[in-house]
Amino acid sequence: MPDGVNRRSPRRSGPTTSRWAVVAAVTAALSTSAPLVASPAAATQVCEQPPRADSLVEDVPWSQLDWDPAGEVWPFSTGAGVTVAILGTGVQASHPQLAGRVLPGLDLVHGGAADVDCTPSASGLAGLVVAGASTGVGLRGLAPDAQVLPIQVTEEPVGTPGDEPVDPVRLAVGLDTAVAAGAQVVLFGVVAYTDSPELAAAVARAVAAGVVVVAPVGDAHDRERDGETRPTPFVPLPAAYEGVLGVAAVDSTGLRLPTSAIGPYVDLAAPGGDVVSTGTTAQQVYSGTAPAAALVAATAALLVADPDLGLPGGPARVAAVADRLAATALPAPGEAGYGAGLLAPGRALTEPTTEVGPVAGAPYRPPPRDPAAEAAAEAREAADDRSTWVVLGVVGAGALAAAAGWALPRARRRSWRVGVRPPAAAPDEPPGFVPPSALFDRTDARS
């Protein structure tokens, strides 16, 4: 596949093939019935090996702790009335937290309904979108009142080029199936690495119908090949097609997972490292770009379900959802592989956005002159000056009066004479007083 294939490149229409006739036939048949109902005669898939055991996880997932859905998201939207189609490994519809939230889907691999997940993989994606409340469990879907439409396109999750590839024509059929069934949001749980005119055309039809398509960018970055670690040259599809929201994955620190792909197809990033979601009977821990894409798809469902946002229809709705998610994303802690930033569902629902850039303020204009006001101001200033001088004069006169009151009595006592008072006369010597000098004279006389 050429390196230039990405969602900013021109779309390839391609000639109609015999395989594409299957797509047209399935789409025509499904367009008359929604939601999808599997034929009663179709066999239900039986897992060759039982899924790995689940374990009860009571803690609230770290992504929900950061977002506080009950306080910042669900008061505005819960995704009610929106159908999210999941193209993946099928969804375990019997899971307690998914019961009543999964529509009858279609298994394009075995035939019948897609209500069994032998991996599990897509069941975890469904739980991140619609998982209901359960006593003693902290997990809740981000859009709990939405519905999931499972469409099985593979038996194993596909995240890297080394995995068993999924037929891109089957992905195209699955996407057309979801659009015909009335899904407003389509989540790809797998990644294709082979360009396909059929898949590109199906994506274009979905976007034209106003369906928000969300896809992981894959987990093939920094893979070891030939003894050294290098970025993957593979381009993930359909994330790289025009109009598709390509999602990268971060861990609880907000840093990109090392395997999360980097490229121009990344629109934003979401939690994808050690994410708790539904398994077969209880909960499991998932990692990768597919769980991150599920959280973006759930947020898209919240936006579509919120009438207060007034989203348009058709392709404009797809663009409006993408623009809102990008405009409200949180700044990423790294440089590459985050797209517009980190997903912020609460901000996407509540913060206003605009396509108009910053508007320069008007230049300063002095207020018009008012001669009467200016004259009044001058008069007040002159009165203030006069008052100041009057106060200073009164204070000075008081000081002079105090000084005169102290000096005049002293002058009268001195008969108005100035200078230093002469010393008082020494008293007369008492009788018999002999000065000391006389004693020295007598001593000299005897010698």
Buried (B, 14 or more C-beta within 10 A) or exposed (E): BEEEBBBEBEBEEEEEEEBBEBBEEBBEEBBEEBBBEBEEEEEEBEEEEEBEEBEEBEEBBBBBEEBEBEEBBBEBBBBBEBBBBBBBBBBBBBBEBBEEBBBBBBBBBBBBBBBBBBBBBBBBBBBBBBBBEBEEBBBBBBBBBBBBBBBBBBBBBBBBBEBEBBBBBBBBBBBBBBBBBBBBBBBBBBBBBBBBBBBBBBBBBBBEBBBBBBBBBBBBBBBEEEEEEEBBEBBBBBBBBBBBBBBBBBBBEBBBBBBBBBBEBBBBBBBBBBBBBBBBBBBBBBBBBBBBBBBBBBBBBBBBBBEEBEBEEEBEBBBBBBEBBBBBBBEBEEEEBBBBBBBBBBBBBBEEBEEEEEEEEEEEEEEEEEEEEEEEEEEEEEEEEEEEEEEEEEEEEEEEEEEEEEEEEEEEEEEEEEEEEEEEEEEEEEEEEEEEEEEEEEEEEEE
